[in-house]
Amino acid sequence: MKKVLIITYSWPPAGGIGVLRCLKFVKYLRDFGWEPIVLTAENPSYQFLDHDNIKEIPEGIEIHKVPIFEPINAFKKITGRKKDAPLQNITNNSSKRRSIIDKFGMWVRGNFFIPDARSAWIKPCVSYLDNYLENNQIDAILTDGPPHTNTVIGMRISQKHGIPWLADFQDPWTQVDYYSELYIGKRADRIHRALEQEVFHTAKKITIASPSWKKDLESIGGKNVDVIYYGFDETDFIDFSPKQEDSFVIFHGGLLGEDRNPETFFSVIRELINLHPLMGSKIKLKFAGEVDLTVKNSLRKHNLLKYTEMMGMIPRKQVIKEYEKASLLLLPINKADNAMGRIPGKLFEILRTGKNILVLGPDDGDVKSIVEMEKRGRSFEYDNKDLLMSYLSNLLLNKSENINFKGNIDRYSNRMITGKIAKYLDEMIYAKKNA
């Protein structure tokens, strides 16, 4: 069987959606003639843990772990954060004004830790793999970025050993929405961009998570770029059984930061309750994951806290159970310059549920195209109050659109998507043999 070295920082027991992309590749690659060999971190600082993910690792997979130095815990200590507190709110949450220490930390991160805070892991991994490859054969390399430390490790090994490499981008590098938030100076920006261009010239194949981001990457020199969606795993839905609740449950799972604060949506819910008082006894808002203070303030402003349940961080299996009970799945897209291409990984899981989906985001966005093409829901811009009012009143009062869709979305399954990855790997090694 052909062997592919997969370099990924995120690996079980890491939680969140990011770990699933690589994990699902590993789960299904054997079905397509590829044996995955995983290189990951020995002592990582994951934001969230989900031990159920360990069960997804195929039996007998060869896994190599290299120690990593991360400055994250030191930063948390300096800024008075708890060791297990997530750091996502530094860039895309604004529960309070960033402190001077936060700004300084972000400046250090952007200017001295290139490409990212895990950059100290590059040399140890390259050295480890140099030794490993002296006695072991690898046919291809696949990296998962960000963190783009993974990307740089894969590039260095590909350059030194002549192994064809597929660079997968969950998010862009210099085009990512938070790049401008890192206070990156001119010198550091030149280094970031030079490394990115080196990736474009070295990788035999590049994949990225959305059609718009594919175009963006090509516009700055990306070559041989194709789209690989996150997808959903059918095995996660073996026992999935949608339920009809007496209440009307609106559910969101995941980070709900200031850049996704659906205030107009909340105001519409409030007006509908005022117009139809009995509706207040049926509506429930449920949020699983980190919810920013600005979102909580918006709920308070519209007197919706009594209708709201904050569930905190919960395992994915529990999230899927919440999908069963939901009447409407809320999917706000972060407000950013590249929001057109932002496709949250959970989109494909909620497509699989067959439940109504309400997207809040740009009218020209990739999520809108997918959701409406698959007839799974509707998408409106955040502040389009009239359309939101019309849609929600129809849904809440008439329920004419409140049905479970049964369309075929197999092409978004993780197994089918991994088949595309395997095809790209096959094409890379065929091209090498015939060069």
N, C-alpha and C positions, 0 to 999 in steps of 0.2 A: 504494500500500500504506500502511496506517495505521502510524504511527510511535510507538514507546514508548521513553522514556528510562529506562534501567536504571542505577541508582546502586548501585555495589557496591565496597567496599574490596578484597574478595578476588577476585583475577583471575589467570589464568595469568601467570607460572609458579608461582603459589602451589600448594602441595600440601595434603594432608589432605582430609577429606570436605566441609568447609564451603564450599569454592570451587565444588564441583560443582553445588550447587543452582541458582545463578544461571547458571552456564556452560551447564547443560543446557537451561534456559529459552531462553537465547540461541540455542543450537544448533537448536531446533525451532520457534521462534516464527514463522519465515517460512512454515512448513507451514500455519499457521492465519491467514495474512493480516496479520501484524504484522512490521514491520521494526524490529529492536532497535538502539538507539543507546546505547553503553555509556560511562558516566563512571566512571573508576577512578583510583587513585593512581599518580603518576609514579615515586615513589621509596619504595615501601612496605617495611616490615620484616616480612617473612613468617617464620613459625616454621619452615616446611618448604617445600622446593621440589620440584616434579615437572614437569619440562619436557615430558613427554608431554601434559600438559593443553593446551599451546599448539596441538596438532594438532586439538583439539576446536572451536576458534574458527572459525565459518563464514567463508568467503572474502568479502571485500568489506565486512565489518562496520565501521561507523563507530565508532571508539574515541577517546575524549577522555581525556587524562591530566592531572591537576592535581597540582602538587607538594604534598607533605604534610610537616608537622613532626610527628615522633613522639618522645616522651620515653623510649621503650623502650630504645634503645641506651645512652642516658646512665645509665639505671637499672642496666643490666647492668654497665656499667663501674664504677659506684659499689659494686655488690654483689660484684664480682669474678667475674661470670659471663662466659663466652666470648660473643663477639658472635653466634655462630650457635646458642647454646644456647636451647632452647625455654623459655618462661616459664610454661607451663601448670602446672608443679608448685608455683607460688606459692599457688594457690587450691585445687587438688584433688589435690595430691600432698603427702605429708609424709615425704619421705625423711629429713629431719632437722627439728628444731625450727626454726620460722621465726626468722630473726634479727631484731633490733630494726630494722635497716635495711629488711628485707623488710616488716615490719609498717608502718613509716613510709611506705614506698613505696605500699603498698596503701591506707593512709589518705589519702595525697595523691591517688592515683588516684580513690578513691571520692568525695572531697569537693571537689576542684578541677578534675578533668577530667570534666565532665558533658556528655553521658551516658557517655563512656568515654575511653580514652587517646588516641583519634584526634580528639577534639573540636576541636583547632586547625584541622582540615581543613574545618570547616563554612563559615566566612566566605569563604575562597578559592573554594570550590566554588559557593556561592550567587552570588558576584560573577561567576565564569566563566560560569555558566549564564544569569544575567541578560543578559550580553552576547551569548551564543549565541542566546538566544530572541528577540533583536531582529530577527534576519534568518532564523530557522529555525522551522518549525512542528513542534510535538510534540502528539500526540493524547492521550497518557497517560503517567504516571510509574509505575515500579515500583521499590521499594527493598528491599534485602536486609539485614536486621538480625538479630543483631548483627554488627559493631559498630553500635549504634543512632545513631552519628554519621550513617550512611547514612540512617536514618529521619528524623532532624531535617533533613537537607539536602532530602530529598524533600518534607517538610512545608512548609518555608519556600518552596520553589519553587511548590508547589501553591497556597499562600496568596497569593503575590504575582502569579501569572500565571493563576490560575483553571483550572489543568489538573487533571483528575481523577487521583487517586493511589491505587494499591494498595500497602499496607504489608505486606510479607511478614516474618514472624517465624520464623527458624530456632529461636531460643530466646526465652523471655519476657524482659521488661525488669526491672521491680521484683520479679517473681515467680521470677526465675531462681535456681537453687540456690546460686550463689556470691555473691548480692547481700549476704547477711548477713556474708560473709567480708571485705568491703571497709571495715569500720569507718566506715560512713557516719553522719555526725552528723545532727541533726534538721533543720538548715537545708538541707543537701545533699539529704536525703531528701525534703523538701518540693519542691525544685526537680526532682528526678528524677520524682516522682509527678505534678507539675503538667505537665511536658513529656509524660509518658505519656498523661495525660488529654487534652492538646491534640492528640496523635496520634489518639486515639479519635474526637475530634470533627471532625478535618480529613479523615482518610482516607475515601474512598468505599467501600473494601473492605479488609478485613484477612484475611490468611491466616496459619495457624500450623501447626507440624509434627506435632501430635498431637491426638486427640479430647479427652483430659483437659485439655490446656493450652488448648484452645478454651473449655472450660467455665470454667477458671480466669480466662481473660482476660475473658470475659463477666461474671464475678462482680464485676469491678472497673470495669465500664463499657464494655468493648469492644463495638462494634456491627458488625453485618454481618460476622461472623467465620465463616470456613470452614477446613476442614482441607486442607492440601496436603502430602502425604508427600514424602520425599526421592526415592524411586524408584530404579530401576536402568535402565541404558541397554543395550538389546539388542545394540548394536554392540560393546559391550565383551566380549560372549560369543560372537562369531562363531566363534572357534577354540577355544572352551571344550570340553574333552574329559576328563570325570572318569576318574580312574585308580584301579585297585585296587592298593593297596600291601600288601606282606607285613606291614608294621608297622601298628599302629593309631595314626594321627596325630591328635592333638587340637590344633587351630590357633586362635589368636586374633590378629587384626590390629587395631592401634589402641592408643590410650593405655590402659595398665593401671595406674591409680593406686591409692593407699591406699583410696580410696572404692569400689574395685572388686576388692579383694583377695579371691580365692576360697579362703580358707584351708580351709573345710570340704570343699570339692571336692578340694583337695590331700590332705587327710587320708584321704578315701575312696579316692583313687588309691593312696595308700601302703598302706592296709589290704588292698586288692585284690591288690597285688603281694606282700604278705606271705602272703596266703592262697593265692595261685597264683603261685609263683615264676617259672614259665615266662612269665607275662604280662609280667614285667619286661623280657624280651628283645624284646617287641613294641611296648610303649607308647613313644610319643614326644610330648613337649609342645613346641610351636613357637609362639613369640611374636614377632610383627613389630610394631615401634613402640616407644614409650617405656615402659619397665617400671620402676615405682617400687621403691625399695630395700625397702620393707615387703613387697612381693610376692616379691622375691628372698629375703628372710629367711624367708618362709613356705615357699618351696620348699626352702630349706636345712634348716629345722626338720623337714620331713617327708622329708628325704633324697631329694629328687627332682631335684636339680640335674644329676645325671648322665643323667637322662632328658630334659633340657630343652635346647632350642636358642634362644638369644636372637639374633634376626636384625637387630635395630636397625631404623632407618627404611629402608623399601624403597618403590619406586614402586608405584602401584596395579596396573599390569600384572603385576608380580611377585606381588603379593598374590593376584590372581585365579588365577595359576598355582599358588599354594599351596593355594587352594581345591580345585583339581583333585585334589590328592594327599591331601587331608584325609579322615579317617574321621568326625570329629566337629568341628563349628564351635562354639567357646565364645563366648557373648555375655553377659558380666556387665554389668548395669545399675548405674550409680553409686548409692550409698546416699545418698539425699537426700530432703528433705520432698516434693519434687515429682517423685519417681522414677516415679510412676504414668504420667506423660505423657512420660517420656524415651524417645524412639525413636531410637536411634543410626542415622545415615544408612546405615551399612553393613548394617543389617538386610535391606534390600531386595535388595542384591547377594547376600547369602548365601541369601536365599529363592530367588533365581534359580538358584543352584548345584544345587539339588535334594538337597543333602547334609543329614544330620542336624544339627539345631541344638539346643544346650543353653543355655537362657536361665537366668541367675541374677538374680532380681529379685522385685518384689512380686507377690503372687498376684492383685491387682486391677489390674495394670499393662496398658497398651496393647500392649506387646510380647508379653506372654503371650497376649492375645486374638488378635493377628494370627498368631503362629506356630502356635498350636493350631487356630485356625480354618482355616488353610491346610494343616494336617496336615504341617507341616515339621519338627516336633520337639517338645520338652517344655520346660516352665518350672517351676522350683522356687525357693523362697526360699533365700537363701544358706546358712542354718544347718539346713536340713531334711536332716539326715544320712541318715535311714532311707530316704527316697525317692530321694535321690541314690545311695545304695548299691544299692538295688534296680534303678534304671534303668541305672546304669553296669555292674553285674555282668551284667545281661541283655544289654546291648549288647556288652560285651567277650567274654562267654562264648558266648552263643547267637546274637548278631547278628540276632535276629529283627526288630529295627527298623532295621537298618543297610541301608536301601534308598534308591535314588534316586527321589524323587517326581517325578511328571510333570504335576501339576495346572496349570491355567491361571492365571497371575498377571499377565496383560497389563495389568490396571488399575493396576498399580504401575510400569509402564514410564514413563520420563521423557517420551517423546513423548505418551503419553496424559495425563499430568499437566500437561504444557505446554498441551495442548488445553483443560484446565480453566482455566488461567491466562488464555489467550486469550479464553475465554468471559466471564470476569469483566471483562477489559478492554473487550470489546465492550459489555457491559451498562453499564459506567461511562460510555462516551462516548454511548451511546444515551440514557441518563438525562439527560446534560448537554444534548443536543440538544433533548430534549422537556421540559426544565424550564420 
